[in-house]
Amino acid sequence: MATDEKVLHGSLRLKVYQQLRDWILQGHYADGKALTELSVSQELGVSRTPVREAFRQLELDGLVVSSPNRSVTVHCYSDQDILDLYEVRSRMESLAAARAAVNMTQEQRDKLISVFEQEKRATEEDETVLPVLQDLDAAFHDQIFAGSGSAILQSMLSPINQKTRQARLVSLSRPGRSHGQITEHKSILEAILRQDSQDADRQMRRHIASAADSYRHVSRQEG
């Protein structure tokens, strides 16, 4: 396979994986739904090869379980799984924020400020566009992981950040939550810019606790 073909194949494989991951986390595919290579390839308008490769990655993510005949079964996270993820995030992301406060380069600080400003504008313009706010929230946290200066923290937290996409939509759907999130992100950002590692740790813990409380509130109402 030529180099250009490899790049195109890799790009398509990633796009298929990301689309299927988002559909599972957003509830497009219900828990327990069987997916086949053929049905998904027809739905996405691609060949079966990138679908097969996406299935493998989704299985590693814990979002599908392999079944016979080249099919998989969707496995959505339970409420307890989500709350466990919030607890893990609180412990690990507070460390990442503390590290970022002392390790971020100026370029990384500028990127974090840019993401925050985009998130703030999106919230002020229309707080109901949840997928946009979800993506910007994830990007804000990703920038902190990158700025922590720890490849280990970044490699462990980035997948968790993706696994909580479903929880973000639920949490952000609570009226007023998006504005609360902006206030919390601002406090985290300011602590990092002051290079105050202790406050960055503290503000990140508060932020994730608030997000978890919002998730619990919405989940109880829906239940």
Secondary structure, DSSP 4 states (H G I P E B T S, - for coil): --HHHHHHHHHHHHHHHHHHHHHHHTTSS-TT-EEEHHHHHHHHTS-HHHHHHHHHHHHHHTSEEEETTTEEEE-PPPHHHHHHHHHHHHHHHHHHHHHHHHH--HHHHHHHHHHHHHHHHHHHH-TT-HHHHHHHHHHHHHHHHHHTS-HHHHHHHHHHHHHTHHHHHHHHTSTTHHHHHHHHHHHHHHHHHTT-HHHHHHHHHHHHHHHHHHHHHHHHHH-
